[in-house]
Amino acid sequence: MVINPEDEEALKRSINYPKRGIGDTTIQKIFELATTFNITPWSILHEAGKYPEHFNSGTAKKLSMYIEVINNLRTNADSTDAFTKAREIALGSVL
């Protein structure tokens, strides 16, 4: 997700690791909405507040916090080699 936020498999692997209280039903809704509106799941995450019938305010907040974590990790990802970025993430120096 840090290198490519459009990577759907990476999203599935990382969205609830570590545990963030984002369940399988929410993840399924994200992907269903993305298919319905022909946009990426990442776009749905950014717009979760627009879908109150699918995501309550607590879930929308958890999704927003996930986006924030990914965006923080993406800081300088374009100018850093993959090894260095992976090491930063593993050591927690960018959190």
GIJOCOR-V166953 format. One record per residue. N is the residue number from 1. PHI is phi in whole degrees, 0 to 359 (NA if undefined). NEAR is the number of other C-alpha atoms within 12 Angstrom. D_FIRST is the distance of its C-alpha to the first C-alpha in Angstrom with 1 decimal. Layout:
n:N phi:PHI near:NEAR d_first:D_FIRST
n:N phi:PHI near:NEAR d_first:D_FIRST
//
This chain:
n:1 phi:NA near:28 d_first:0.0
n:2 phi:293 near:30 d_first:3.8
n:3 phi:277 near:25 d_first:5.5
n:4 phi:219 near:18 d_first:5.0
n:5 phi:293 near:28 d_first:4.3
n:6 phi:272 near:20 d_first:7.2
n:7 phi:285 near:18 d_first:6.4
n:8 phi:294 near:24 d_first:8.5
n:9 phi:292 near:16 d_first:9.0
n:10 phi:296 near:19 d_first:5.7
n:11 phi:299 near:31 d_first:6.3
n:12 phi:300 near:23 d_first:9.7
n:13 phi:286 near:16 d_first:9.4
n:14 phi:256 near:23 d_first:7.7
n:15 phi:298 near:36 d_first:9.4
n:16 phi:236 near:22 d_first:12.6
n:17 phi:229 near:16 d_first:12.2
n:18 phi:293 near:11 d_first:14.2
n:19 phi:306 near:13 d_first:16.4
n:20 phi:237 near:22 d_first:16.0
n:21 phi:79 near:20 d_first:18.6
n:22 phi:257 near:31 d_first:16.4
n:23 phi:273 near:19 d_first:18.4
n:24 phi:299 near:16 d_first:18.4
n:25 phi:297 near:14 d_first:20.5
n:26 phi:296 near:30 d_first:18.1
n:27 phi:298 near:32 d_first:15.2
n:28 phi:298 near:21 d_first:17.9
n:29 phi:298 near:25 d_first:19.0
n:30 phi:302 near:36 d_first:15.6
n:31 phi:289 near:27 d_first:15.6
n:32 phi:295 near:18 d_first:19.4
n:33 phi:296 near:26 d_first:19.3
n:34 phi:300 near:24 d_first:16.8
n:35 phi:293 near:16 d_first:19.3
n:36 phi:301 near:13 d_first:22.2
n:37 phi:263 near:16 d_first:21.3
n:38 phi:55 near:14 d_first:19.8
n:39 phi:229 near:19 d_first:16.6
n:40 phi:280 near:22 d_first:12.9
n:41 phi:303 near:34 d_first:11.7
n:42 phi:300 near:33 d_first:9.5
n:43 phi:295 near:26 d_first:13.0
n:44 phi:299 near:35 d_first:14.7
n:45 phi:302 near:38 d_first:12.7
n:46 phi:294 near:26 d_first:13.9
n:47 phi:247 near:24 d_first:17.3
n:48 phi:305 near:33 d_first:17.8
n:49 phi:295 near:21 d_first:21.0
n:50 phi:281 near:16 d_first:22.4
n:51 phi:237 near:21 d_first:22.7
n:52 phi:297 near:15 d_first:24.9
n:53 phi:285 near:14 d_first:26.5
n:54 phi:249 near:24 d_first:23.2
n:55 phi:231 near:28 d_first:21.7
n:56 phi:289 near:17 d_first:24.1
n:57 phi:297 near:16 d_first:23.7
n:58 phi:295 near:18 d_first:22.6
n:59 phi:293 near:27 d_first:19.7
n:60 phi:302 near:29 d_first:18.8
n:61 phi:294 near:22 d_first:18.9
n:62 phi:298 near:27 d_first:16.6
n:63 phi:295 near:35 d_first:14.0
n:64 phi:298 near:26 d_first:14.6
n:65 phi:294 near:22 d_first:14.2
n:66 phi:297 near:31 d_first:10.8
n:67 phi:302 near:30 d_first:9.9
n:68 phi:299 near:20 d_first:11.9
n:69 phi:299 near:26 d_first:10.3
n:70 phi:298 near:30 d_first:6.8
n:71 phi:298 near:22 d_first:9.1
n:72 phi:296 near:22 d_first:11.3
n:73 phi:292 near:29 d_first:9.0
n:74 phi:284 near:25 d_first:8.4
n:75 phi:307 near:20 d_first:12.2
n:76 phi:57 near:17 d_first:13.8
n:77 phi:298 near:25 d_first:10.8
n:78 phi:287 near:14 d_first:12.8
n:79 phi:250 near:12 d_first:15.9
n:80 phi:242 near:17 d_first:15.0
n:81 phi:289 near:13 d_first:15.0
n:82 phi:300 near:17 d_first:12.4
n:83 phi:298 near:13 d_first:14.9
n:84 phi:296 near:17 d_first:15.6
n:85 phi:295 near:24 d_first:12.0
n:86 phi:298 near:20 d_first:11.6
n:87 phi:293 near:16 d_first:15.0
n:88 phi:301 near:22 d_first:14.4
n:89 phi:295 near:23 d_first:11.7
n:90 phi:298 near:13 d_first:14.1
n:91 phi:274 near:12 d_first:17.1
n:92 phi:74 near:13 d_first:15.7
n:93 phi:282 near:14 d_first:17.1
n:94 phi:253 near:21 d_first:14.6
n:95 phi:277 near:15 d_first:14.8
//
